[in-house]
Amino acid sequence: MTNFDYDKTVALVADTLVRAGSTFKEDKKEAYRRAIAAERNEKAKWVLETVLENAEAAEKNRSPLCDDTGIPHLVLEVGPDAAVSGRMLAAIRQGVAEGLRKLPGRPMGIMGDDSHRIDQSGGLDPDSAGVLPAPILVRETEENVIRLHILMFGGGPAIRGRTYRVFHRHNTQMVLDEIVNWSRQMVSELGCSPCTLAVGIGRSHFEAASMMLQAQVDGDFNVQSEMEAEITRRVNEADVGPLGLHGDTSVLATFMKVGPQRASGVRIVCVRPACCFEPRIASVEL
């Protein structure tokens, strides 16, 4: 790609990762402020205020929002006349590594061969950059740019999340009901709520998970579709509340992306109950 500057790209990616791990986007801050103003449970209100104060301190100090600093997940948007080279991908990987060291990321990469990594007998890599990023998801954009989105995924939502088939019976409401049922259980078990529900619906487990990831990239706390608003409202009616202390705010918002579907009796649905600090996301044009 012409005018590609390797060192500049590394620095941009590193800074973006630090921002993703230490900063709430403005629409998320506004969502917390609205929730604080509307919350009737005093204990729940205190939790919401404390989470927002923590976020403001983390942003000021460029320090992690949570001790579980997360696994980098990357979405790369490529415009019609833009080109991505192997050197750019290498610069992105190096930028992620340097960003993890600057944040700093929690050293939790497991060393060793396949068996060692599964049973955790290979020991932990003391280098924060040992936490390797997930495979990059590439998608098209009509803008003539190359834009990188970095999301930091914590362990709790991954443990509580679910990707499975839903028998839709030619009725959208059947799918929404199942998402609500899953989400009520997830939020009650996660602990670090309020959550942001990230939902992807696709034709395969991979596609549903990629839709879930893109839903977080495209999501806006100030904009909820009719289906997203219904899921949010119904899960909040379960009265789980922040940190499980009951209250009106179990979920701040739902971000849902529906991909192409096939003629079959099932829909593959992926739901991630993103914790009170997620989505941890920042973006940059390269």
Summary of the structure (lengths in Angstrom):
residues: 286
radius of gyration: 19.2
end to end distance: 11.1
largest distance: 56.7
contacts: 968
relative contact order: 0.19
helix: 45%
strand: 21%
